[in-house]
Amino acid sequence: MIPEGIPTVQDIVLDSSMTVKALIEQLYAAGGFTAKKLAEAAKILKEMIGDKNCIKFFSFPACIVATGCRGVIKELARRKLVDVIITTCGSWDHDIARSLGNYYHGSFELDDYELREKNLFRLGNVLVPQEVYGLAVERFMQGLLQELNKESISTYELSWEIGKRLDESSFLYWCWKNKIPVIVPGPYDGAVGFQLFMYQQTHKLQLDLYKDEKLLCDIIFSAKRTGALIIGGGISKHHTIWWNQFKDGLDYSIYITTAVEWDGSLSGARTREAVSWKKIAAHAKHITVEGDATVLLPLLVAYII
């Protein structure tokens, strides 16, 4: 016997004038499977964004910055819909490279040995010319570091220094413009980090990671509530949820992941596991949506803007 009040599964009704918002509302009524999870995530995200007493965290891996999702990240920063970004060194790399040059459509099935000979890097089905990712980033960063002439800088300050030298297509530009801190807890793991390393061979510049952590500490302990939109896994995901355990956990949390849970990995861990670690609050509104962020993230953001 079905308990009273449980909704029935409804068919999706499409028409040529349908908006993304209307489609997602119908996905919720459709009942299954990831469709309903996406709709639930959209509702949680909308509530989180609308909560004026909530500090909004956004974490993501670098790979999506190599795709058109960079424009979605930029829009979140441009509209000031997030307060803190935590990401990887590769996000610096791709944002700089795509501001200075172009990436190209490719295929997962291309011959990687042939691409190697042509100085083309393959990131899934995206092609990255070596001169755009390598030499262009090197010249940009060496010029920036010479201009700075500093002995110490945090990663969020470096993110702003990068952003103010890029154009409006850059998410780092909008983070600088709107003073949204972009924290990179693994700053040497990429092209920008390597340029920092090379510069530090002959200059006194030091990365002040303590300053990043102090900023996070101050933000967390002054926040009435916190929420997070977390794409993928790795260091950016963990750094986000790690700091939030010190205020008894996130009040809102949305994970988008393609990783499996049964291997015990951080990337595959669902939101409910973070509840046990007190990284997500017991009362929190949270959900894990399994799927490709390059599909799901644009839909989620289109729903809330």
Secondary structure, 3 states (H helix, E strand, C coil): CCCCCCCCCCCCCCCCCCCHHHHHHHHHHHCCCHHHHHHHHHHHHHHHHHCCCEEEEEECCHHHHHCCCHHHHHHHHHCCCCCEEECCHHHHHHHHHHHHCCCEECCCCCCHHHHHHCCEEEECCEEEEHHHHHHHHHHHHHHHHHHHCCCEECHHHHHHHHHCCCCCCCHHHHHHHCCCCEECCCCCCCHHHHHHHHHHCCCCCEECHHHHHHHHHHHHHHCCEEEEEEECCHHHHHHHHHHHHHHCCEEEEEEEECCCCCCCCCCCCCHHHHHHCCCEEEEEEEEEEECCHHHHHHHHHHHHC
